[in-house]
Amino acid sequence: MKPAAVGFREHTGWAAMVAVGGSERAPVVVARHRFELCGESLPRAVYHVARDLDRAGAERLVRQVEAGARQAAEWQLQRVVAELKGAGYRVVGAGVASDARSLPTDILEILASHPLVHTAEGQLFREALAGAAEQRSLPVTRFVQQDLYEQAAARIGMSDESLRAQLTGLGRALGPPWQRDQKEAAAAAWLALACSRPKKQKARAARQR
């Protein structure tokens, strides 16, 4: 089976997912979906809502949203893996953003800061996606969102401009939707696909070309 990887661009309560497969130098998009990560009965902006609760209520609400997001991510990822298996692809990794800043352990300290509230909400949904991948024993490649293109280009072995041009070309062949979210999710998947291949194997393949 041909290798493939999934990548995500998360938002509050949902994420764009793109899977790429085949050649590491010129992959193709093999799946794209919107992952819904928060049920209608729970708040997407959970930390914003939790600011109006006491500590116990805030912690309980956050745990509920965390559990729901993880369950939703696992279910949807399972469907994607099965879909790709049916198309002849084996998922070998996942690309998920990491946080550039760490969060306090005290939820009240987070809730007291509007910037930290936004950071915490992003981290909650990113960790749900990463946890779902780890549940399926998929290696997770982490990156800082603003450095994604630079990191992917360096790992793949091409210029940032070439990477961006190829991502634009992938969307032109697919048709909409192919906006910033889909491009970044595809770049995350491409990075994960490149990271799934051992460096020694990459060097050997380069010498043989």
C-alpha positions as CSV (number, residue, x, y, z in Angstrom):
1,M,0.0,0.0,0.0
2,K,1.1,3.5,-0.7
3,P,2.0,5.8,2.3
4,A,-0.2,8.7,3.2
5,A,-0.4,11.2,6.1
6,V,-3.1,13.4,7.5
7,G,-2.7,17.1,8.5
8,F,-4.9,19.5,10.4
9,R,-5.6,23.2,10.7
10,E,-7.6,23.5,13.9
11,H,-10.1,26.3,14.9
12,T,-12.4,26.6,17.8
13,G,-14.5,23.5,17.7
14,W,-13.5,22.2,14.3
15,A,-10.5,21.5,12.1
16,A,-9.7,21.3,8.4
17,M,-8.2,17.9,7.6
18,V,-6.3,17.1,4.4
19,A,-4.5,13.8,3.6
20,V,-1.7,13.5,1.1
21,G,-0.1,10.4,-0.2
22,G,2.3,8.9,-2.7
23,S,5.5,10.6,-3.6
24,E,7.2,12.7,-0.9
25,R,8.4,15.2,-3.5
26,A,5.1,15.5,-5.3
27,P,2.2,14.1,-3.2
28,V,-1.4,14.1,-4.2
29,V,-4.4,15.0,-2.1
30,V,-6.2,11.7,-1.3
31,A,-8.8,13.0,1.2
32,R,-10.1,16.3,2.7
33,H,-12.8,16.7,5.3
34,R,-14.0,19.1,8.0
35,F,-13.7,17.6,11.5
36,E,-16.4,18.7,13.9
37,L,-14.9,18.6,17.4
38,C,-17.6,20.0,19.6
39,G,-21.2,18.8,20.0
40,E,-24.1,21.2,19.9
41,S,-24.8,20.8,23.6
42,L,-21.3,22.0,24.6
43,P,-19.7,25.4,24.1
44,R,-17.0,25.7,21.4
45,A,-15.4,28.7,23.2
46,V,-15.3,26.7,26.4
47,Y,-12.8,28.8,28.3
48,H,-14.7,32.0,27.5
49,V,-17.8,30.4,29.0
50,A,-15.9,29.1,31.9
51,R,-14.9,32.6,32.9
52,D,-18.4,33.0,34.4
53,L,-18.1,29.9,36.5
54,D,-16.4,29.0,39.8
55,R,-13.3,26.8,39.7
56,A,-15.1,23.5,40.1
57,G,-17.7,24.4,37.4
58,A,-15.0,25.7,35.0
59,E,-12.8,22.6,35.4
60,R,-15.8,20.3,35.0
61,L,-16.9,22.1,31.8
62,V,-13.4,22.0,30.3
63,R,-13.1,18.3,31.0
64,Q,-16.4,17.7,29.2
65,V,-15.4,19.5,26.1
66,E,-12.0,17.8,26.2
67,A,-13.5,14.4,26.3
68,G,-16.1,15.2,23.6
69,A,-13.4,16.7,21.3
70,R,-11.2,13.6,21.8
71,Q,-14.0,11.2,21.1
72,A,-15.1,13.1,18.0
73,A,-11.6,13.3,16.7
74,E,-11.0,9.6,17.2
75,W,-14.3,8.6,15.4
76,Q,-13.6,10.9,12.4
77,L,-10.0,9.9,12.1
78,Q,-11.0,6.2,12.2
79,R,-13.3,6.9,9.2
80,V,-10.5,8.6,7.3
81,V,-8.1,5.8,7.9
82,A,-10.6,3.3,6.7
83,E,-11.4,5.4,3.6
84,L,-7.8,5.6,2.7
85,K,-7.2,1.9,3.3
86,G,-10.0,1.2,0.8
87,A,-8.2,3.4,-1.7
88,G,-4.9,1.6,-1.3
89,Y,-3.2,4.0,1.2
90,R,-1.7,3.3,4.6
91,V,-1.7,6.3,7.0
92,V,1.8,6.6,8.4
93,G,1.6,9.9,10.4
94,A,-0.3,13.0,11.3
95,G,0.7,16.7,11.4
96,V,-0.7,18.8,14.3
97,A,0.4,22.2,15.4
98,S,2.0,22.7,18.8
99,D,1.8,25.7,21.1
100,A,4.5,28.4,21.0
101,R,3.7,29.3,24.6
102,S,3.0,27.1,27.7
103,L,-0.1,27.5,29.8
104,P,-0.3,27.9,33.6
105,T,-1.5,24.8,35.4
106,D,-4.0,26.8,37.4
107,I,-7.3,27.2,35.4
108,L,-8.1,30.5,37.3
109,E,-4.8,32.0,36.1
110,I,-5.8,31.1,32.5
111,L,-9.3,32.5,32.9
112,A,-8.0,35.7,34.2
113,S,-6.2,36.4,30.9
114,H,-8.0,36.9,27.7
115,P,-4.9,36.0,25.6
116,L,-4.4,32.8,27.6
117,V,-8.1,31.9,27.2
118,H,-7.6,31.9,23.4
119,T,-4.4,29.9,23.7
120,A,-6.1,27.3,25.9
121,E,-8.9,26.8,23.5
122,G,-6.6,26.3,20.6
123,Q,-4.5,23.9,22.7
124,L,-7.6,21.9,23.7
125,F,-8.6,21.1,20.1
126,R,-5.0,20.5,18.9
127,E,-4.4,18.0,21.7
128,A,-7.7,16.2,20.9
129,L,-6.4,15.7,17.3
130,A,-3.0,14.6,18.4
131,G,-4.5,12.2,21.0
132,A,-6.7,10.7,18.4
133,A,-3.7,10.1,16.1
134,E,-1.7,8.6,19.0
135,Q,-4.7,6.3,19.9
136,R,-4.2,4.8,16.4
137,S,-0.4,4.5,16.9
138,L,0.2,7.2,14.3
139,P,3.4,9.2,14.8
140,V,2.5,12.8,15.4
141,T,4.7,15.5,13.8
142,R,4.4,18.8,15.7
143,F,5.2,22.3,14.4
144,V,4.6,25.9,15.3
145,Q,1.9,27.2,13.1
146,Q,3.6,30.3,11.9
147,D,6.7,28.3,11.0
148,L,4.9,25.5,9.2
149,Y,5.8,26.3,5.6
150,E,9.5,26.9,6.5
151,Q,9.7,23.7,8.5
152,A,8.0,21.6,5.8
153,A,10.1,23.0,3.0
154,A,13.3,22.3,4.9
155,R,12.3,18.8,5.8
156,I,11.2,17.9,2.3
157,G,14.2,19.6,0.7
158,M,12.7,22.4,-1.4
159,S,12.3,26.1,-1.2
160,D,9.4,27.8,0.6
161,E,8.3,29.3,-2.7
162,S,8.2,25.9,-4.4
163,L,6.3,24.3,-1.6
164,R,3.6,27.1,-1.7
165,A,3.4,26.8,-5.4
166,Q,2.8,23.1,-5.3
167,L,0.2,23.5,-2.6
168,T,-1.6,26.0,-4.8
169,G,-1.4,23.6,-7.7
170,L,-3.0,20.8,-5.7
171,G,-6.0,23.0,-5.0
172,R,-6.3,24.0,-8.6
173,A,-6.6,20.4,-9.6
174,L,-9.2,19.6,-6.8
175,G,-11.4,22.6,-7.0
176,P,-12.9,24.4,-4.0
177,P,-12.8,24.5,-1.1
178,W,-9.0,25.2,-1.1
179,Q,-8.3,28.2,1.0
180,R,-5.7,28.9,3.7
181,D,-7.1,26.3,6.0
182,Q,-6.8,23.5,3.4
183,K,-3.3,24.6,2.3
184,E,-2.0,24.6,5.8
185,A,-3.6,21.3,6.6
186,A,-2.0,19.9,3.4
187,A,1.4,21.3,4.4
188,A,1.0,19.7,7.8
189,A,0.2,16.3,6.2
190,W,3.1,16.7,3.7
191,L,5.5,17.4,6.6
192,A,4.2,14.3,8.5
193,L,4.6,12.2,5.3
194,A,8.2,13.4,4.9
195,C,9.0,12.8,8.6
196,S,7.7,9.2,8.4
197,R,10.6,8.3,6.1
198,P,13.9,7.7,8.0
199,K,16.6,10.1,7.1
200,K,19.0,7.3,6.1
201,Q,16.5,6.0,3.7
202,K,16.0,9.5,2.2
203,A,19.7,9.9,1.8
204,R,20.0,6.6,0.0
205,A,17.2,7.4,-2.3
206,A,18.7,10.8,-3.1
207,R,22.0,9.1,-4.1
208,Q,20.2,6.7,-6.4
209,R,18.4,9.5,-8.3
